[in-house]
Amino acid sequence: MEQSFNWGIIGLGRIAHKFAQDLKYIPGARLHAVAARDLGRAQEFGKQYQVTHAYGTYEEIVNCPDLHAVYVATPHSSHAENTIMCMQAGIPVLCEKAFAVNAHESDRMIAAARKHGTFLMEAFWTRFLPSTLSVQNEIDKGTIGDVVGLKADFGFKPVFDPSSRLFDPQLAGGALLDIGVYPLFLAMLFLGKPEEIIAKAYLGPTGVDEDTAIILRHEGNVLSHLHASIRMGTKTEAYLYGSKGTILMHSRFHEPCKVSILQEGERPQVTQFDSPGFGYHYEAAEVMRCIRQGLKESPALPLAFSQTMMESLDEIRRHIGLVYPNDFLK
Ligand SMILES: NC(=O)c1ccc[n+]([C@@H]2O[C@H](COP(=O)([O-])OP(=O)(O)OC[C@H]3O[C@@H](n4cnc5c(N)ncnc54)[C@H](OP(=O)(O)O)[C@@H]3O)[C@@H](O)[C@H]2O)c1
């Protein structure tokens, strides 16, 4: 029988609930501790998921007995602080995307992980979804030949609320760090680190990007066309164009989705990838597997990948003139 693996969560918002619900799909995984900025809220969340320990400050969770890993589910602006606190206490972390606000912060997080010999991984769940893995497999097999281009978008139109996580610059709001990371992730996963980046954006009344267009040039003059928006709903699809065909990751490509392989003169080969729950258990299972094997990072999603993503996000932000209060922190 699998030995039980005790998870903790810092920041009990929307995604924390989804993550807590998905843990039931991993044999041996259990939610052991939760931490909120308010004890009552932590206790309420704890009751809902039969959690043993509920804390009213984030600092308390690192002293929780028998804790095996923490999932950091706070706004991007707190990821570095929350993660470094856990690294210093030797508590492994799965940290939500965007991994940090800027590359300086992610560099500090990774340095803390290495210094304290503690496991750290970005919670880029899309990396571990069967749909994404199947696309990776088809590309590696050469099904569509050489990849010659990528197009991906992610857009939705939330109600404008200047104090919400999505629009507040204090919380590193905006389309790019919240959802633009998904098209960027795909481009970097399938085409590698960009050699050149250009971007344009509409910055809304709170100063964060509400509509951002990005072009990346990769090795071999392969281009990625990326779009992220909280100003309009878009299809949220991804196309990978190859010399012998196209792979379409249907809407919404960042979650368990349908994948079509389109080749001239042939019927589309369509696969629907369903998942129990939301699909967050795949990334959590990867963390558990790595920690049980004594690894300090995931070979499938290494820290160098997350750092390169943050550097590319910084470069995109330079192009669009997007600055956050966190950028002035040392
Ligand atoms: N992987 C995915 O599919 C996915 C989906 C959505 C979001 N996310 C990521 O997860 C993170 C959280 O997103 P969310 O949608 O869950 O946000 P949310 O609903 O606003 O929850 C964030 C939680 O962080 C805590 N927090 C700490 N400092 C805060 C502050 N100054 N202002 C507001 N909340 C603060 C709060 O928890 P307490 O009050 O309990 O302390 C809050 O409930 C973001 O980095 C986001 O990018 C990932």
The ligand as an ORCA input file, in Angstrom:
! r2SCAN-3c Opt
* xyz 0 1
  N      -3.151     26.398    -12.390
  C      -4.312     26.982    -12.644
  O      -5.142     26.496    -13.391
  C      -4.636     28.253    -11.941
  C      -5.947     28.732    -11.971
  C      -6.230     29.889    -11.244
  C      -5.225     30.541    -10.570
  N      -3.960     30.059    -10.588
  C      -2.877     30.744     -9.872
  O      -3.082     30.552     -8.465
  C      -2.791     31.748     -7.756
  C      -4.023     32.146     -6.953
  O      -5.096     32.337     -7.826
  P      -6.636     32.250     -7.351
  O      -7.448     32.388     -8.577
  O      -6.840     31.099     -6.471
  O      -6.734     33.617     -6.525
  P      -7.750     33.991     -5.359
  O      -9.012     33.242     -5.504
  O      -7.762     35.461     -5.312
  O      -7.008     33.414     -4.070
  C      -5.743     33.817     -3.698
  C      -5.598     33.608     -2.207
  O      -4.312     34.102     -1.839
  C      -4.372     34.620     -0.528
  N      -3.756     35.957     -0.492
  C      -2.580     36.263      0.086
  N      -2.294     37.567     -0.030
  C      -3.316     38.107     -0.695
  C      -3.609     39.431     -1.099
  N      -2.790     40.444     -0.828
  N      -4.752     39.647     -1.753
  C      -5.590     38.633     -2.037
  N      -5.360     37.349     -1.689
  C      -4.242     37.095     -0.999
  C      -5.821     34.612     -0.097
  O      -5.964     33.476      0.729
  P      -6.132     33.564      2.313
  O      -7.033     34.722      2.562
  O      -6.676     32.241      2.600
  O      -4.799     33.782      2.919
  C      -6.594     34.386     -1.370
  O      -7.764     33.665     -1.166
  C      -2.353     32.780     -8.805
  O      -0.946     32.841     -8.858
  C      -2.903     32.223    -10.110
  O      -2.112     32.533    -11.244
  C      -3.653     28.925    -11.257
*
